[in-house]
Amino acid sequence: MKVDYIIVGLGLAGLAFAEQLREHGKTFVVFEDNSQTSSNVAGGMYNPVILKRFTPVWNAVSQLELAMPFYKKIEEKFESQYDYPIEIYRSFKSIEEQNNWFATCDHPALSEFMIPKVIPNENEAVNAPFGFGKLQHTGRIYTKKLLNDYKAFLRETNSIREISFDYDDLVFTDKIVKYQDITVSKIVFCEGFGLKQNPFFNYLPMQEAKGELITIKAPNLKIDYLLKSAVFVLPLGDDLYKVGATFNWKDKSLEPSEEGKNELVEKLKTVINVPYEIINQTAGIRPTVKDRRPLVGVHPQYKSLAILNGLGTRGVMIAPTAAKMLYEFLEENKEIDKEYCINRFEK
């Protein structure tokens, strides 16, 4: 069997690169063993503002300009909805935070998104005595459904093998790579936290942060916006809300923990004051990099091996841009932006 590419991993990075290949008529096979769950459990929010400090997210506006048409095109292809626009209400903790919000509203990259006024809290179920800052043109990509639908599409086209990739089975020649029964020009690794087991790219400084979320049923909460306070509270419909997220730099397991649940419950006490029931709890390992930038590029020795990884907490925004950048480098010899390129971590 001969194809142009092998993609290892089908999270947001793998999906975005597969779309680049499909749009350019390239053949490929995806290897996916379901060992990494960060994309499936992600909140999936797109938002250009760092809500802790009211500062712009790195390259957010240009990333959104590419990302939103990208997801729209997939929605049209599969005749399904993945993009759910929703406003964000950031709960203020003090008058000082209100003032900081107004100061940031004039930022040229953010003025389109930030509403320059304090929104009073009129919901007794929510603790927000200083009101809210409101963000518009934000939303959520339903990543789990998107990835499940895309995987089904790959099954229909015989473009996926749902087994683990064995690095020991790679055989390199001058211009091609052989992997078991497949002859391929290039392999792109989109493995998330699985990078740690990749002998070709495990020198890169991946930092793994476990994140946990709970889903609650709260019939008396009644909010139709994403509430950001000590935790985020995202309405899912039918009185269900996703609450998150934790950051644990020590626990590398994929299993939900009692510690994670207790942390979310304690923080949620400061945000809402109505009864609720915990319906579900999920966990995943975020693939983040020490400088909070993606990992895009080719191996310094094996030029047929490439990487697309390290998307961190904003994968829905970064993935389409990073995938396009890698494709244009591999196929059109265009330079990768230095902030994305793995050359910044030369061995």
Secondary structure, 3 states (H helix, E strand, C coil): CEEEEEEECCCHHHHHHHHHHHHCCCCEEEECCCCCCHHHHCCCEECCEECCCCEECCCHHHHHHHHHHHHHHHHHHHCCCCEEECCEEEECCCHHHHHHHHHHHCCCCCCCCECCCCECCCCCCECCCCCEEEECCCEEECHHHHHHHHHHHHHHCCCEECCCCCHHHEEECCCCEEECCEEEEEEEECCHHHHHHCCCCCCCCEEEEEEEEEEEECCCCCCCCEEECCCEEEEEECCEEEEECCCECCCCCCCCCHHHHHHHHHHHHCCECCCCEEEEEEEEEEEEECCCCCEEEECCCCCCEEEEECCHHHHHHHHHHHHHHHHHHHHHCCCCCCCCEHHHHCC
